[in-house]
Amino acid sequence: MSIAIDVALFAHLASVAVWIGGMVFAHFCLRPALADVSPQLRLPLIESVFGRFFNWIGAAVIAILISGGFLMTRFGGGHAPWQVNLMAALGVVMMLIFGHVRFAVFPRIRRAVQAQRWPDGARAVDTMRRLVLGIAAIVAAVLARGF
């Protein structure tokens, strides 16, 4: 492999690790740890954590798009193995979901915290939790290992 492919693959995988790893941390560690905390404390913390995390995901999405686009051109574009095209399609779906969560759902959390409307904030956090598709992208990546 060329150095450009190695760099692109590293950037791609590191960005995916930040994104998926952060989602795993939030879902399996942060959420259960905050289950017994009152909404008045829990929701401002969630708003603060995700405000920072979404900046990291935004940078990761840009890196994934650039590196993934580059790698797709090197591995056949639309004629790449079906697993690569599936991974790309799932990545696009995840990016669309992230866009919706970041620009539609998260502002509802932020407004609810600012107005201290805890039930509204809790509903928005639950909506965000249900929109995760990260495991499907990992499955597609594992299926693509043979190319």
N, C-alpha and C positions, 0 to 999 in steps of 0.2 A: 504494500500500500504506500501511497505517497504521503509526504508529511502533511499536505493539505487535508487529505482524508482523515489522517490520524487526529489532527487538531479539530476538525469538524465533528468527528465521532466523539472525541472527549467533551467538547462543548455541548453537544447534543445530550449525551448521557449524564453529564454533570447537571445540566439544567433540568432534565427529567427527574433526576434524583432529588434535587431541591424541591421541585413541585410535588412529586408523589410522596417523598419523605415528610414534607411539611403537612400534607393532608393526613398521612398515617398518624403523625404526632398529634395533630389537632383532634382527630376522630377517636383514637384509641387511648390517648394519654391526657390531653388537656380537658376534653369534654367530660370524661368520667371523674377527673379530679375536681372539677367545678360543680358536680352534680348536687352536692350538699351546701353549696354557697348560695346565699340569698341573691335574688335577681339584682338588687341594688349594687352588689359588689361584682357579681358574675358578668353581667352585660357590659359594664364599662371596661372590664378586663378583656372580654372577647373583642369588643370594638377596637381596643388598643392593639391587641395581638394581631388581629386580622388586618388592621390598617397597615401595619408594618409588613406582614406576610404577603399581602397582595402586591406591594411594591416589588418584592423578590420574585413573585410569580410573573408580574409584568415583564421584568427583565429576562426571566427564564423563557417566557413565550417568545420574545424577540429572538433570543439565542436559538431556540428550537426551530423557529421558522427559517432563520438564515442557514443554520447548519443542516437542518433537514432538507431544505430546498437544494442546497449544494450536494448533499449526499444522494438525493433522488436523481439529480442529473448524472452522477457518477455510476449509479446502479440501474440505469435504464429508464428513468422517468416513469411514464405511464406503462412501460413494458417491463418494469421491475417485477420480481416475484410477487404473487398475490398477497403474501404476508406483509410485505413492505407497503403495498398500497392500502391494505387494511389498517396497518399501524398509522399511516398518514391520515387516513379518513377518521380514525378514532381520535387522533391528535387534534384534528380540526374541530370535531364535535366537542372535545374537552375545552378547547380554546373558546368556542362559542359559549359553552356553559360558564367558563370563567368570566367571560365578558358580561354575561347576564348577572352572575353573582356579584361581580365587582361594581357594575354600574347601575344595577337595578335593586338587588337584594341588600347589599351592604349599605347603601345610603339609607335604607329603611331602618337598619340597625342603628346607624349613627344618629338619625333623627329621633328614634325612640329613646336612645340613651340621653341625648341632649334635653328631650322633653320629659324624661323620667317616666315614660310609658312602658313599664316593664313587660306587660303581656304582649304588646306589639313587637317589642324587641325579641322576646322569646319565640314568637311565631316566625319572625324573619330568620333567626338563627336556625330553627328547625328546617325551614325551606332551604337554606344554604347547605345544611348537612345532607339533605336528600338528593342534591344535585351532583354527587360525586361519581365519576366514571373511571377513576384512576386504575382500578384493577384490570379493566378491559384493555387498557393500553399496555399494561405489563404483560398480559397474555399474548397480545399481538407481537410484542417485542420478543418474547420467548419463541413464538412460532417462526419469527423471521431469522432466528439464529443460524439457519442453514445456508444462507446466501453468501 
